[in-house]
Amino acid sequence: MGESVTVIFDFDQTIIDDDSDLWVISELGLTHLFNQFRSTLPWTSLMDRMLKEVHSQGIAINHIADCLKRAYFHPSIISAIKSAHALRCDLKIISDANTFYIKTILEHHGIWDCFSEVNTNPAFVDEEERLRITPFHDSTLSPHSCHLCPPNMCKGLVIDRIRGSLPENKRRFIYIGDGQGDYCPTLKLEGSDFVMPRKDYPLSNRIFSDPKLVNAEVHEWSSGEEFESILLKLINKLAIQIKM
């Protein structure tokens, strides 16, 4: 049914109802230290610095994973993802979190295999058994020139790459997000696409500050139940349009 539909999800405050970076910091009791460093480093470098502190305190990686597994994940959003996958939609993630956090949470809830692609900041374990985070866009190479996005990741460039990799008849997108970083990819959507911003969050506020800049049809959501209902209705709507 949804073979020609690509659904792209943000992760923090979209798939999960929290920010995974801040959740780990809070759960490990490091908010005071985070506040000290907050204004001194770009976000991805800050997260890597915080994980250095986690390691120095003797906190093991499996304890970080246990924190992540406690992050709230609305059951209706889990159900929506499983349903979209069962309808043969191509599900992808574009997120400013990192591979370890995202994979840990999705595997815990049994939906990691629903996604064909996860675009996020790489995470790896170094020779000291310390979890490290690096930027999605390598800053040692040519930086992206997008003024809307942080230096470590332009989600709009990822959308361009995904769209360019698809045959003409499979370029129908549903984009779901909440934050400022989701505005650039929203501007890349076409009139036949849909965007689902979380209501009263930065993406929604930005869209409605100048709606004529957005070509895609906008459908707000504010709860897990609305997320599921709207997503499945849009998938069905696109499937009907594609058959016509």
LINQUIZI-V502539 format. One record per residue. N is the residue number from 1. PHI is phi as a letter, one per 20 degrees, with the letter a starting at -180 (none if undefined). OMEGA is omega in degrees with one decimal (999 if undefined). NEAR is the number of other ideal C-beta (glycine too) atoms within 10 Angstrom. Layout:
BEGIN
N & PHI & OMEGA & NEAR
N & PHI & OMEGA & NEAR
END
This chain:
BEGIN
1 & none & -175.1 & 15
2 & d & -173.5 & 24
3 & g & -177.1 & 12
4 & d & -177.2 & 19
5 & d & 174.1 & 27
6 & d & 177.9 & 23
7 & d & -177.5 & 27
8 & d & -176.6 & 25
9 & d & 157.3 & 24
10 & f & -178.2 & 25
11 & d & -177.8 & 23
12 & f & -179.2 & 23
13 & m & 177.6 & 18
14 & c & 174.6 & 23
15 & f & 173.3 & 27
16 & d & -174.7 & 22
17 & e & 179.9 & 16
18 & a & 172.0 & 15
19 & e & -172.6 & 17
20 & f & 178.0 & 25
21 & f & -177.4 & 22
22 & f & 177.8 & 13
23 & f & -179.6 & 20
24 & f & 179.7 & 23
25 & g & 179.8 & 23
26 & f & -178.3 & 14
27 & f & -178.8 & 16
28 & e & 176.1 & 19
29 & m & -175.8 & 10
30 & d & -177.2 & 19
31 & f & -179.4 & 12
32 & f & 179.4 & 8
33 & f & 176.3 & 16
34 & g & -179.2 & 18
35 & f & 177.5 & 10
36 & f & -175.9 & 10
37 & e & -167.1 & 14
38 & g & -174.3 & 10
39 & e & -173.3 & 7
40 & d & -173.1 & 9
41 & c & 168.7 & 13
42 & f & -170.1 & 13
43 & g & -176.7 & 17
44 & f & 176.1 & 23
45 & f & 177.8 & 17
46 & f & 179.1 & 18
47 & f & 177.4 & 27
48 & f & 178.1 & 20
49 & f & 179.0 & 16
50 & f & 178.8 & 20
51 & f & 172.3 & 25
52 & f & 177.9 & 14
53 & f & 177.2 & 15
54 & g & -179.6 & 22
55 & f & -178.2 & 18
56 & f & 177.9 & 9
57 & e & 177.1 & 11
58 & m & 179.1 & 7
59 & e & -174.5 & 18
60 & f & -179.2 & 12
61 & f & 179.8 & 16
62 & f & 175.6 & 8
63 & f & 173.5 & 13
64 & f & 179.2 & 20
65 & f & 178.5 & 18
66 & f & 176.8 & 13
67 & f & -177.6 & 19
68 & f & -178.9 & 20
69 & f & 178.9 & 13
70 & e & 179.4 & 12
71 & f & -174.3 & 20
72 & f & -179.2 & 9
73 & c & -174.7 & 20
74 & f & -177.8 & 16
75 & g & 178.9 & 11
76 & f & 177.5 & 16
77 & f & 173.5 & 24
78 & g & 179.8 & 18
79 & f & 179.7 & 16
80 & f & 179.7 & 24
81 & f & 178.6 & 25
82 & f & -179.7 & 15
83 & f & 179.1 & 16
84 & f & 177.3 & 23
85 & f & 178.9 & 18
86 & f & 177.3 & 11
87 & e & 174.2 & 16
88 & m & 169.3 & 13
89 & f & 176.0 & 25
90 & e & -175.4 & 20
91 & d & -179.7 & 20
92 & c & 176.8 & 19
93 & c & 168.6 & 22
94 & c & -170.3 & 26
95 & b & 175.5 & 26
96 & e & 173.5 & 26
97 & e & 176.2 & 23
98 & b & -172.5 & 27
99 & f & -177.6 & 18
100 & f & -178.1 & 23
101 & f & -176.8 & 28
102 & f & -177.9 & 24
103 & f & -179.7 & 17
104 & g & -177.5 & 22
105 & f & -177.5 & 23
106 & f & 176.6 & 22
107 & f & -179.9 & 14
108 & g & -178.8 & 16
109 & e & 172.4 & 18
110 & m & -177.3 & 11
111 & c & 178.7 & 19
112 & g & -176.7 & 14
113 & f & 176.5 & 9
114 & f & -173.4 & 17
115 & d & 179.8 & 19
116 & e & -173.0 & 12
117 & b & 174.4 & 14
118 & c & 178.6 & 19
119 & d & -177.2 & 19
120 & a & 179.1 & 21
121 & f & -178.9 & 24
122 & f & 174.2 & 14
123 & c & 178.1 & 20
124 & b & 177.7 & 12
125 & d & -176.6 & 11
126 & e & -174.8 & 9
127 & f & 177.4 & 5
128 & e & -177.4 & 8
129 & m & 177.5 & 9
130 & d & 175.9 & 15
131 & f & -178.5 & 22
132 & d & 177.3 & 17
133 & c & 177.8 & 25
134 & c & -177.4 & 16
135 & f & 176.4 & 20
136 & f & 174.5 & 23
137 & e & -179.2 & 20
138 & f & -176.7 & 11
139 & f & 177.9 & 14
140 & e & 175.3 & 7
141 & e & 179.5 & 7
142 & f & 177.9 & 8
143 & f & 176.3 & 13
144 & f & -173.9 & 18
145 & d & -176.5 & 8
146 & f & -179.4 & 15
147 & e & -179.1 & 7
148 & e & -169.4 & 15
149 & d & 174.6 & 21
150 & f & -174.9 & 18
151 & f & -175.3 & 16
152 & f & -176.8 & 21
153 & a & 168.7 & 24
154 & d & -179.1 & 23
155 & f & 178.0 & 28
156 & f & 177.2 & 22
157 & f & 178.6 & 20
158 & f & 176.4 & 22
159 & g & 179.5 & 24
160 & g & -179.2 & 13
161 & f & -179.6 & 10
162 & f & -179.3 & 20
163 & f & -179.5 & 16
164 & f & -178.5 & 8
165 & e & -174.1 & 10
166 & e & 172.3 & 14
167 & f & -173.2 & 7
168 & g & -174.9 & 5
169 & e & -179.8 & 9
170 & c & -176.9 & 15
171 & d & 176.3 & 17
172 & d & -171.6 & 22
173 & d & 162.5 & 25
174 & c & -178.5 & 27
175 & d & -176.6 & 25
176 & c & -178.8 & 26
177 & a & -176.7 & 29
178 & c & -165.2 & 21
179 & d & 178.3 & 20
180 & g & -178.7 & 15
181 & f & 179.0 & 22
182 & e & -178.5 & 31
183 & f & 179.3 & 24
184 & g & 177.9 & 20
185 & f & 176.7 & 26
186 & f & 178.8 & 24
187 & f & 179.3 & 16
188 & e & -177.5 & 19
189 & f & -177.2 & 22
190 & d & -176.2 & 11
191 & f & 179.4 & 8
192 & e & -179.0 & 14
193 & e & 176.1 & 24
194 & c & 170.6 & 23
195 & c & 179.9 & 27
196 & d & 176.7 & 27
197 & e & 175.0 & 28
198 & f & -172.9 & 23
199 & f & 177.5 & 15
200 & m & 172.5 & 10
201 & d & -172.3 & 18
202 & g & -179.8 & 17
203 & f & 179.7 & 28
204 & f & -179.7 & 22
205 & f & -179.4 & 13
206 & f & 179.3 & 19
207 & g & -174.0 & 20
208 & e & 173.0 & 13
209 & f & 177.0 & 9
210 & b & -172.0 & 8
211 & f & -176.0 & 8
212 & f & 179.4 & 5
213 & f & -176.3 & 11
214 & d & -179.3 & 19
215 & e & -175.9 & 14
216 & f & 175.7 & 20
217 & f & -172.1 & 15
218 & d & 176.9 & 16
219 & c & -179.9 & 16
220 & f & 173.9 & 17
221 & b & -178.9 & 21
222 & c & 179.9 & 12
223 & b & 177.5 & 14
224 & f & 179.5 & 18
225 & f & 177.5 & 15
226 & f & 177.0 & 16
227 & g & -177.4 & 22
228 & f & -177.2 & 22
229 & f & -177.3 & 14
230 & f & -178.4 & 18
231 & g & -177.3 & 25
232 & f & 176.0 & 16
233 & f & -179.5 & 12
234 & f & 176.0 & 23
235 & f & 178.6 & 23
236 & f & -180.0 & 14
237 & f & 178.7 & 14
238 & f & -179.8 & 23
239 & f & 177.8 & 18
240 & f & -179.1 & 10
241 & f & -178.4 & 12
242 & f & -179.2 & 16
243 & f & -175.5 & 8
244 & f & 999 & 4
END
